[in-house]
Amino acid sequence: MKAYLQRLNPVSGDVWYYSIQIQRDLMGRWQVIREWGRSGSPGTVRYVPYDAFFDAQESMRTLVEELSDKGYQVVHSEGPNSKDAAYY
């Protein structure tokens, strides 16, 4: 599963991005991989491990909701229910 969100600052024209994806690691755990920053500059990356896919998926949904509340918009998503990604 993947989601890519953006937020535009209308005054400065800066575009901030947030990329979230779920991947399985070599040990069989699920990782929620988050990357965020300003477009055109190196971003910050964080990995959060989960034992169950459901827990990783819930974490991703919660994060998308929180980001949407801060003005981010989903511009791309992939994976199960991706057509509903904007409504997490």
Biopython code that builds the backbone (N, CA, C, O; Angstrom):
import numpy as np
from Bio.PDB.StructureBuilder import StructureBuilder

atoms = [
    (1, "MET", "N", (0.843, -1.178, 0.000)),
    (1, "MET", "CA", (0.000, 0.000, 0.000)),
    (1, "MET", "C", (0.886, 1.239, 0.000)),
    (1, "MET", "O", (1.932, 1.275, 0.648)),
    (2, "LYS", "N", (0.454, 2.238, -0.728)),
    (2, "LYS", "CA", (1.186, 3.495, -0.790)),
    (2, "LYS", "C", (0.204, 4.656, -0.838)),
    (2, "LYS", "O", (-0.911, 4.526, -1.344)),
    (3, "ALA", "N", (0.631, 5.776, -0.311)),
    (3, "ALA", "CA", (-0.129, 7.020, -0.440)),
    (3, "ALA", "C", (0.871, 8.162, -0.537)),
    (3, "ALA", "O", (1.877, 8.186, 0.173)),
    (4, "TYR", "N", (0.586, 9.103, -1.420)),
    (4, "TYR", "CA", (1.422, 10.291, -1.575)),
    (4, "TYR", "C", (0.516, 11.498, -1.388)),
    (4, "TYR", "O", (-0.495, 11.648, -2.074)),
    (5, "LEU", "N", (0.899, 12.361, -0.442)),
    (5, "LEU", "CA", (0.091, 13.533, -0.123)),
    (5, "LEU", "C", (0.918, 14.793, -0.333)),
    (5, "LEU", "O", (2.144, 14.767, -0.229)),
    (6, "GLN", "N", (0.239, 15.893, -0.628)),
    (6, "GLN", "CA", (0.910, 17.186, -0.784)),
    (6, "GLN", "C", (0.100, 18.279, -0.101)),
    (6, "GLN", "O", (-1.118, 18.196, 0.056)),
    (7, "ARG", "N", (0.850, 19.317, 0.300)),
    (7, "ARG", "CA", (0.227, 20.517, 0.872)),
    (7, "ARG", "C", (0.915, 21.711, 0.242)),
    (7, "ARG", "O", (2.144, 21.775, 0.217)),
    (8, "LEU", "N", (0.149, 22.647, -0.261)),
    (8, "LEU", "CA", (0.686, 23.832, -0.916)),
    (8, "LEU", "C", (0.533, 25.036, -0.007)),
    (8, "LEU", "O", (-0.548, 25.285, 0.528)),
    (9, "ASN", "N", (1.624, 25.790, 0.169)),
    (9, "ASN", "CA", (1.559, 27.055, 0.889)),
    (9, "ASN", "C", (1.239, 28.127, -0.150)),
    (9, "ASN", "O", (2.092, 28.456, -0.973)),
    (10, "PRO", "N", (0.018, 28.678, -0.126)),
    (10, "PRO", "CA", (-0.383, 29.629, -1.165)),
    (10, "PRO", "C", (0.405, 30.933, -1.140)),
    (10, "PRO", "O", (0.494, 31.612, -2.163)),
    (11, "VAL", "N", (0.971, 31.293, -0.009)),
    (11, "VAL", "CA", (1.717, 32.548, 0.080)),
    (11, "VAL", "C", (3.101, 32.412, -0.537)),
    (11, "VAL", "O", (3.492, 33.227, -1.373)),
    (12, "SER", "N", (3.851, 31.379, -0.128)),
    (12, "SER", "CA", (5.226, 31.218, -0.605)),
    (12, "SER", "C", (5.328, 30.341, -1.842)),
    (12, "SER", "O", (6.332, 30.375, -2.554)),
    (13, "GLY", "N", (4.283, 29.551, -2.100)),
    (13, "GLY", "CA", (4.316, 28.636, -3.230)),
    (13, "GLY", "C", (5.050, 27.332, -2.937)),
    (13, "GLY", "O", (5.198, 26.494, -3.826)),
    (14, "ASP", "N", (5.513, 27.152, -1.699)),
    (14, "ASP", "CA", (6.199, 25.920, -1.314)),
    (14, "ASP", "C", (5.235, 24.744, -1.349)),
    (14, "ASP", "O", (4.067, 24.866, -0.980)),
    (15, "VAL", "N", (5.742, 23.612, -1.797)),
    (15, "VAL", "CA", (4.967, 22.374, -1.819)),
    (15, "VAL", "C", (5.620, 21.403, -0.848)),
    (15, "VAL", "O", (6.797, 21.071, -0.991)),
    (16, "TRP", "N", (4.863, 20.952, 0.132)),
    (16, "TRP", "CA", (5.330, 19.970, 1.112)),
    (16, "TRP", "C", (4.716, 18.635, 0.749)),
    (16, "TRP", "O", (3.555, 18.565, 0.347)),
    (17, "TYR", "N", (5.497, 17.571, 0.891)),
    (17, "TYR", "CA", (5.003, 16.247, 0.541)),
    (17, "TYR", "C", (5.115, 15.293, 1.720)),
    (17, "TYR", "O", (5.890, 15.517, 2.649)),
    (18, "TYR", "N", (4.334, 14.238, 1.663)),
    (18, "TYR", "CA", (4.366, 13.177, 2.660)),
    (18, "TYR", "C", (4.069, 11.880, 1.924)),
    (18, "TYR", "O", (2.998, 11.726, 1.338)),
    (19, "SER", "N", (5.005, 10.959, 1.953)),
    (19, "SER", "CA", (4.854, 9.666, 1.303)),
    (19, "SER", "C", (4.777, 8.588, 2.376)),
    (19, "SER", "O", (5.588, 8.571, 3.301)),
    (20, "ILE", "N", (3.808, 7.692, 2.257)),
    (20, "ILE", "CA", (3.621, 6.618, 3.234)),
    (20, "ILE", "C", (3.474, 5.315, 2.461)),
    (20, "ILE", "O", (2.728, 5.247, 1.484)),
    (21, "GLN", "N", (4.184, 4.287, 2.898)),
    (21, "GLN", "CA", (3.998, 2.984, 2.279)),
    (21, "GLN", "C", (4.174, 1.869, 3.298)),
    (21, "GLN", "O", (4.826, 2.039, 4.328)),
    (22, "ILE", "N", (3.581, 0.737, 2.989)),
    (22, "ILE", "CA", (3.702, -0.440, 3.848)),
    (22, "ILE", "C", (4.449, -1.505, 3.058)),
    (22, "ILE", "O", (4.076, -1.836, 1.933)),
    (23, "GLN", "N", (5.510, -2.039, 3.664)),
    (23, "GLN", "CA", (6.293, -3.100, 3.035)),
    (23, "GLN", "C", (6.674, -4.129, 4.080)),
    (23, "GLN", "O", (6.790, -3.816, 5.265)),
    (24, "ARG", "N", (6.864, -5.342, 3.640)),
    (24, "ARG", "CA", (7.325, -6.407, 4.528)),
    (24, "ARG", "C", (8.852, -6.393, 4.533)),
    (24, "ARG", "O", (9.479, -6.253, 3.484)),
    (25, "ASP", "N", (9.450, -6.539, 5.724)),
    (25, "ASP", "CA", (10.918, -6.567, 5.809)),
    (25, "ASP", "C", (11.425, -8.009, 5.712)),
    (25, "ASP", "O", (10.632, -8.942, 5.589)),
    (26, "LEU", "N", (12.738, -8.185, 5.768)),
    (26, "LEU", "CA", (13.332, -9.511, 5.623)),
    (26, "LEU", "C", (13.012, -10.452, 6.776)),
    (26, "LEU", "O", (13.154, -11.667, 6.635)),
    (27, "MET", "N", (12.590, -9.923, 7.891)),
    (27, "MET", "CA", (12.242, -10.740, 9.054)),
    (27, "MET", "C", (10.751, -11.104, 9.080)),
    (27, "MET", "O", (10.290, -11.772, 10.006)),
    (28, "GLY", "N", (10.009, -10.668, 8.073)),
    (28, "GLY", "CA", (8.598, -11.001, 7.992)),
    (28, "GLY", "C", (7.673, -10.013, 8.672)),
    (28, "GLY", "O", (6.455, -10.194, 8.651)),
    (29, "ARG", "N", (8.226, -8.966, 9.279)),
    (29, "ARG", "CA", (7.383, -7.937, 9.900)),
    (29, "ARG", "C", (6.974, -6.920, 8.845)),
    (29, "ARG", "O", (7.569, -6.838, 7.771)),
    (30, "TRP", "N", (5.969, -6.168, 9.167)),
    (30, "TRP", "CA", (5.495, -5.105, 8.279)),
    (30, "TRP", "C", (6.075, -3.775, 8.728)),
    (30, "TRP", "O", (6.147, -3.496, 9.925)),
    (31, "GLN", "N", (6.487, -2.959, 7.775)),
    (31, "GLN", "CA", (7.062, -1.646, 8.056)),
    (31, "GLN", "C", (6.174, -0.561, 7.459)),
    (31, "GLN", "O", (5.787, -0.639, 6.293)),
    (32, "VAL", "N", (5.855, 0.443, 8.254)),
    (32, "VAL", "CA", (5.245, 1.658, 7.713)),
    (32, "VAL", "C", (6.406, 2.616, 7.491)),
    (32, "VAL", "O", (7.071, 3.043, 8.434)),
    (33, "ILE", "N", (6.632, 2.942, 6.227)),
    (33, "ILE", "CA", (7.756, 3.803, 5.850)),
    (33, "ILE", "C", (7.184, 5.174, 5.513)),
    (33, "ILE", "O", (6.354, 5.318, 4.615)),
    (34, "ARG", "N", (7.649, 6.176, 6.256)),
    (34, "ARG", "CA", (7.166, 7.545, 6.059)),
    (34, "ARG", "C", (8.315, 8.411, 5.588)),
    (34, "ARG", "O", (9.415, 8.344, 6.137)),
    (35, "GLU", "N", (8.066, 9.221, 4.577)),
    (35, "GLU", "CA", (9.045, 10.201, 4.120)),
    (35, "GLU", "C", (8.323, 11.519, 3.925)),
    (35, "GLU", "O", (7.242, 11.559, 3.336)),
    (36, "TRP", "N", (8.919, 12.607, 4.418)),
    (36, "TRP", "CA", (8.271, 13.905, 4.290)),
    (36, "TRP", "C", (9.321, 14.996, 4.136)),
    (36, "TRP", "O", (10.484, 14.824, 4.503)),
    (37, "GLY", "N", (8.881, 16.121, 3.583)),
    (37, "GLY", "CA", (9.777, 17.260, 3.404)),
    (37, "GLY", "C", (9.201, 18.247, 2.405)),
    (37, "GLY", "O", (8.042, 18.151, 2.001)),
    (38, "ARG", "N", (10.040, 19.200, 2.017)),
    (38, "ARG", "CA", (9.644, 20.196, 1.025)),
    (38, "ARG", "C", (10.109, 19.708, -0.338)),
    (38, "ARG", "O", (11.225, 19.203, -0.462)),
    (39, "SER", "N", (9.283, 19.848, -1.353)),
    (39, "SER", "CA", (9.656, 19.410, -2.694)),
    (39, "SER", "C", (10.951, 20.079, -3.121)),
    (39, "SER", "O", (11.139, 21.281, -2.931)),
    (40, "GLY", "N", (11.840, 19.280, -3.702)),
    (40, "GLY", "CA", (13.118, 19.792, -4.167)),
    (40, "GLY", "C", (14.232, 19.698, -3.143)),
    (40, "GLY", "O", (15.374, 20.049, -3.441)),
    (41, "SER", "N", (13.926, 19.235, -1.954)),
    (41, "SER", "CA", (14.967, 19.094, -0.932)),
    (41, "SER", "C", (14.908, 17.677, -0.361)),
    (41, "SER", "O", (13.873, 17.016, -0.456)),
    (42, "PRO", "N", (16.012, 17.204, 0.232)),
    (42, "PRO", "CA", (16.003, 15.855, 0.805)),
    (42, "PRO", "C", (14.965, 15.757, 1.920)),
    (42, "PRO", "O", (14.795, 16.690, 2.704)),
    (43, "GLY", "N", (14.290, 14.643, 1.981)),
    (43, "GLY", "CA", (13.263, 14.457, 2.994)),
    (43, "GLY", "C", (13.778, 13.686, 4.193)),
    (43, "GLY", "O", (14.913, 13.209, 4.208)),
    (44, "THR", "N", (12.931, 13.574, 5.184)),
    (44, "THR", "CA", (13.197, 12.787, 6.382)),
    (44, "THR", "C", (12.481, 11.452, 6.222)),
    (44, "THR", "O", (11.340, 11.413, 5.761)),
    (45, "VAL", "N", (13.135, 10.363, 6.598)),
    (45, "VAL", "CA", (12.551, 9.027, 6.471)),
    (45, "VAL", "C", (12.498, 8.365, 7.840)),
    (45, "VAL", "O", (13.459, 8.421, 8.607)),
    (46, "ARG", "N", (11.365, 7.736, 8.137)),
    (46, "ARG", "CA", (11.192, 6.990, 9.389)),
    (46, "ARG", "C", (10.541, 5.645, 9.079)),
    (46, "ARG", "O", (9.656, 5.555, 8.228)),
    (47, "TYR", "N", (10.987, 4.605, 9.775)),
    (47, "TYR", "CA", (10.444, 3.259, 9.642)),
    (47, "TYR", "C", (9.824, 2.853, 10.972)),
    (47, "TYR", "O", (10.450, 3.011, 12.021)),
    (48, "VAL", "N", (8.603, 2.333, 10.938)),
    (48, "VAL", "CA", (7.945, 1.854, 12.154)),
    (48, "VAL", "C", (7.508, 0.406, 11.902)),
    (48, "VAL", "O", (6.689, 0.157, 11.017)),
    (49, "PRO", "N", (8.049, -0.557, 12.675)),
    (49, "PRO", "CA", (7.717, -1.965, 12.448)),
    (49, "PRO", "C", (6.412, -2.381, 13.137)),
    (49, "PRO", "O", (6.066, -1.876, 14.205)),
    (50, "TYR", "N", (5.702, -3.310, 12.502)),
    (50, "TYR", "CA", (4.476, -3.899, 13.051)),
    (50, "TYR", "C", (4.514, -5.399, 12.787)),
    (50, "TYR", "O", (5.008, -5.837, 11.748)),
    (51, "ASP", "N", (3.998, -6.180, 13.717)),
    (51, "ASP", "CA", (3.954, -7.626, 13.534)),
    (51, "ASP", "C", (2.817, -8.051, 12.604)),
    (51, "ASP", "O", (2.933, -9.056, 11.903)),
    (52, "ALA", "N", (1.731, -7.297, 12.597)),
    (52, "ALA", "CA", (0.560, -7.659, 11.798)),
    (52, "ALA", "C", (0.289, -6.595, 10.729)),
    (52, "ALA", "O", (0.421, -5.397, 10.979)),
    (53, "PHE", "N", (-0.091, -7.056, 9.538)),
    (53, "PHE", "CA", (-0.416, -6.144, 8.454)),
    (53, "PHE", "C", (-1.563, -5.219, 8.848)),
    (53, "PHE", "O", (-1.538, -4.031, 8.528)),
    (54, "PHE", "N", (-2.565, -5.752, 9.537)),
    (54, "PHE", "CA", (-3.715, -4.953, 9.950)),
    (54, "PHE", "C", (-3.279, -3.757, 10.788)),
    (54, "PHE", "O", (-3.788, -2.651, 10.607)),
    (55, "ASP", "N", (-2.331, -3.977, 11.714)),
    (55, "ASP", "CA", (-1.856, -2.882, 12.570)),
    (55, "ASP", "C", (-1.129, -1.815, 11.744)),
    (55, "ASP", "O", (-1.292, -0.619, 11.985)),
    (56, "ALA", "N", (-0.329, -2.252, 10.773)),
    (56, "ALA", "CA", (0.367, -1.306, 9.900)),
    (56, "ALA", "C", (-0.643, -0.517, 9.069)),
    (56, "ALA", "O", (-0.497, 0.691, 8.880)),
    (57, "GLN", "N", (-1.655, -1.203, 8.580)),
    (57, "GLN", "CA", (-2.683, -0.558, 7.771)),
    (57, "GLN", "C", (-3.464, 0.474, 8.593)),
    (57, "GLN", "O", (-3.745, 1.568, 8.105)),
    (58, "GLU", "N", (-3.807, 0.138, 9.807)),
    (58, "GLU", "CA", (-4.518, 1.085, 10.678)),
    (58, "GLU", "C", (-3.652, 2.301, 10.984)),
    (58, "GLU", "O", (-4.150, 3.426, 11.027)),
    (59, "SER", "N", (-2.360, 2.078, 11.197)),
    (59, "SER", "CA", (-1.442, 3.188, 11.445)),
    (59, "SER", "C", (-1.396, 4.125, 10.240)),
    (59, "SER", "O", (-1.408, 5.347, 10.386)),
    (60, "MET", "N", (-1.344, 3.533, 9.054)),
    (60, "MET", "CA", (-1.310, 4.341, 7.831)),
    (60, "MET", "C", (-2.605, 5.133, 7.669)),
    (60, "MET", "O", (-2.570, 6.315, 7.327)),
    (61, "ARG", "N", (-3.724, 4.503, 7.908)),
    (61, "ARG", "CA", (-5.014, 5.204, 7.793)),
    (61, "ARG", "C", (-5.104, 6.368, 8.777)),
    (61, "ARG", "O", (-5.559, 7.456, 8.423)),
    (62, "THR", "N", (-4.671, 6.134, 10.003)),
    (62, "THR", "CA", (-4.687, 7.193, 11.019)),
    (62, "THR", "C", (-3.791, 8.349, 10.594)),
    (62, "THR", "O", (-4.166, 9.513, 10.736)),
    (63, "LEU", "N", (-2.611, 8.032, 10.075)),
    (63, "LEU", "CA", (-1.678, 9.062, 9.637)),
    (63, "LEU", "C", (-2.250, 9.879, 8.488)),
    (63, "LEU", "O", (-2.115, 11.103, 8.472)),
    (64, "VAL", "N", (-2.892, 9.214, 7.520)),
    (64, "VAL", "CA", (-3.508, 9.939, 6.407)),
    (64, "VAL", "C", (-4.610, 10.870, 6.923)),
    (64, "VAL", "O", (-4.735, 12.002, 6.454)),
    (65, "GLU", "N", (-5.391, 10.407, 7.865)),
    (65, "GLU", "CA", (-6.442, 11.258, 8.451)),
    (65, "GLU", "C", (-5.845, 12.490, 9.135)),
    (65, "GLU", "O", (-6.327, 13.607, 8.944)),
    (66, "GLU", "N", (-4.790, 12.280, 9.934)),
    (66, "GLU", "CA", (-4.143, 13.387, 10.636)),
    (66, "GLU", "C", (-3.561, 14.397, 9.652)),
    (66, "GLU", "O", (-3.685, 15.605, 9.851)),
    (67, "LEU", "N", (-2.931, 13.905, 8.598)),
    (67, "LEU", "CA", (-2.344, 14.798, 7.600)),
    (67, "LEU", "C", (-3.429, 15.563, 6.840)),
    (67, "LEU", "O", (-3.259, 16.739, 6.521)),
    (68, "SER", "N", (-4.532, 14.894, 6.556)),
    (68, "SER", "CA", (-5.647, 15.568, 5.878)),
    (68, "SER", "C", (-6.185, 16.707, 6.734)),
    (68, "SER", "O", (-6.549, 17.763, 6.217)),
    (69, "ASP", "N", (-6.234, 16.489, 8.042)),
    (69, "ASP", "CA", (-6.674, 17.548, 8.959)),
    (69, "ASP", "C", (-5.716, 18.735, 8.950)),
    (69, "ASP", "O", (-6.110, 19.852, 9.287)),
    (70, "LYS", "N", (-4.456, 18.501, 8.566)),
    (70, "LYS", "CA", (-3.450, 19.573, 8.514)),
    (70, "LYS", "C", (-3.353, 20.210, 7.132)),
    (70, "LYS", "O", (-2.479, 21.043, 6.894)),
    (71, "GLY", "N", (-4.247, 19.824, 6.218)),
    (71, "GLY", "CA", (-4.275, 20.462, 4.908)),
    (71, "GLY", "C", (-3.625, 19.677, 3.787)),
    (71, "GLY", "O", (-3.585, 20.159, 2.655)),
    (72, "TYR", "N", (-3.117, 18.491, 4.056)),
    (72, "TYR", "CA", (-2.541, 17.665, 3.003)),
    (72, "TYR", "C", (-3.656, 17.017, 2.197)),
    (72, "TYR", "O", (-4.723, 16.712, 2.731)),
    (73, "GLN", "N", (-3.403, 16.809, 0.904)),
    (73, "GLN", "CA", (-4.364, 16.141, 0.040)),
    (73, "GLN", "C", (-3.702, 14.917, -0.580)),
    (73, "GLN", "O", (-2.541, 14.968, -0.984)),
    (74, "VAL", "N", (-4.453, 13.811, -0.654)),
    (74, "VAL", "CA", (-3.946, 12.608, -1.303)),
    (74, "VAL", "C", (-3.927, 12.858, -2.803)),
    (74, "VAL", "O", (-4.965, 13.145, -3.400)),
    (75, "VAL", "N", (-2.739, 12.748, -3.420)),
    (75, "VAL", "CA", (-2.635, 12.958, -4.863)),
    (75, "VAL", "C", (-2.382, 11.650, -5.601)),
    (75, "VAL", "O", (-2.545, 11.586, -6.819)),
    (76, "HIS", "N", (-1.981, 10.594, -4.866)),
    (76, "HIS", "CA", (-1.757, 9.285, -5.485)),
    (76, "HIS", "C", (-1.831, 8.213, -4.411)),
    (76, "HIS", "O", (-1.370, 8.407, -3.286)),
    (77, "SER", "N", (-2.418, 7.078, -4.774)),
    (77, "SER", "CA", (-2.437, 5.949, -3.849)),
    (77, "SER", "C", (-2.448, 4.650, -4.643)),
    (77, "SER", "O", (-2.921, 4.603, -5.779)),
    (78, "GLU", "N", (-1.920, 3.596, -4.026)),
    (78, "GLU", "CA", (-1.881, 2.267, -4.624)),
    (78, "GLU", "C", (-2.201, 1.251, -3.545)),
    (78, "GLU", "O", (-1.935, 1.477, -2.365)),
    (79, "GLY", "N", (-2.774, 0.129, -3.959)),
    (79, "GLY", "CA", (-3.031, -0.938, -3.016)),
    (79, "GLY", "C", (-4.498, -1.170, -2.797)),
    (79, "GLY", "O", (-5.339, -0.554, -3.452)),
    (80, "PRO", "N", (-4.815, -2.071, -1.861)),
    (80, "PRO", "CA", (-6.221, -2.376, -1.580)),
    (80, "PRO", "C", (-7.007, -1.112, -1.221)),
    (80, "PRO", "O", (-6.564, -0.291, -0.419)),
    (81, "ASN", "N", (-8.163, -0.983, -1.827)),
    (81, "ASN", "CA", (-9.050, 0.154, -1.571)),
    (81, "ASN", "C", (-8.417, 1.485, -1.921)),
    (81, "ASN", "O", (-8.761, 2.508, -1.328)),
    (82, "SER", "N", (-7.478, 1.490, -2.892)),
    (82, "SER", "CA", (-6.810, 2.749, -3.223)),
    (82, "SER", "C", (-7.779, 3.793, -3.740)),
    (82, "SER", "O", (-7.530, 4.991, -3.601)),
    (83, "LYS", "N", (-8.885, 3.355, -4.338)),
    (83, "LYS", "CA", (-9.875, 4.335, -4.814)),
    (83, "LYS", "C", (-10.497, 5.093, -3.663)),
    (83, "LYS", "O", (-11.043, 6.181, -3.849)),
    (84, "ASP", "N", (-10.413, 4.508, -2.445)),
    (84, "ASP", "CA", (-10.964, 5.149, -1.260)),
    (84, "ASP", "C", (-9.895, 5.840, -0.421)),
    (84, "ASP", "O", (-10.178, 6.293, 0.688)),
    (85, "ALA", "N", (-8.668, 5.927, -0.940)),
    (85, "ALA", "CA", (-7.550, 6.437, -0.137)),
    (85, "ALA", "C", (-7.812, 7.850, 0.384)),
    (85, "ALA", "O", (-7.385, 8.189, 1.488)),
    (86, "ALA", "N", (-8.501, 8.665, -0.391)),
    (86, "ALA", "CA", (-8.748, 10.047, 0.045)),
    (86, "ALA", "C", (-9.725, 10.106, 1.211)),
    (86, "ALA", "O", (-9.881, 11.151, 1.843)),
    (87, "TYR", "N", (-10.384, 8.981, 1.497)),
    (87, "TYR", "CA", (-11.399, 8.970, 2.543)),
    (87, "TYR", "C", (-10.992, 8.146, 3.750)),
    (87, "TYR", "O", (-11.858, 7.756, 4.533)),
    (88, "TYR", "N", (-9.716, 7.868, 3.930)),
    (88, "TYR", "CA", (-9.247, 7.075, 5.082)),
    (88, "TYR", "C", (-9.805, 7.655, 6.352)),
    (88, "TYR", "O", (-9.535, 7.139, 7.437)),
]
sb = StructureBuilder()
sb.init_structure("model")
sb.init_model(0)
sb.init_chain("A")
sb.init_seg("    ")
for serial, (resi, resn, name, xyz) in enumerate(atoms, 1):
    if name == "N":
        sb.init_residue(resn, " ", resi, " ")
    sb.init_atom(name, np.array(xyz, "f"), 0.0, 1.0, " ", f" {name:<3s}", serial, name[0])
structure = sb.get_structure()
